[in-house]
Amino acid sequence: MEFSVPPESRDVVLKLGINGNISLPSELEFQPYQRGLRQGVDIAVLFDETSNGNKGPDLAFLRYEAGAYVPGHVHMGFESVLVLQGDYIENGQTFSPGSLIVRAPGTCHSMASEKGCVILASRYLPVQQLVS
C-alpha cells in the first residue's frame, strides 16, 4: 500500500457522551475467536461477508477477558469500533465505554484489555496479520 498522507491522519476518535457500561442483549452467543492468535477473545457475529473467501465487511461483538491481548495487524479497509464495556486498549491508548474509533486503511494496531471489555467492531475488508 502506498499513501499520499499517513493513514493515521484519517483516523477519527469520538467520545459519544455515554457514561458507564452499555448492556448487551441476552440472546448474544459468544464463541472463541481465533484461538492461538486472539487468546482470551470471544465473538458474537452479526454478519460476516468474509466467509467462503469473500473480501466483504463484517460486524460483531467482541468480548475480551481480563488480560487479553491481540497482536498487531494492518487494516486493508476502514474499521469502526464502539466500546461498550470495560477498558479497550489500542497501541497503549485506553478507551472507555462510549468511545467510537474509526481506523483508516493502512493503519496498524494491537489490542488488549486489562480488566476485560466488550466492543462492537466492523471491518470493511479483512485485515493482514503482522504476527502469525
Summary of the structure (lengths in Angstrom):
residues: 132
radius of gyration: 14.2
end to end distance: 20.0
largest distance: 45.0
contacts: 356
relative contact order: 0.28
helix: 5%
strand: 47%
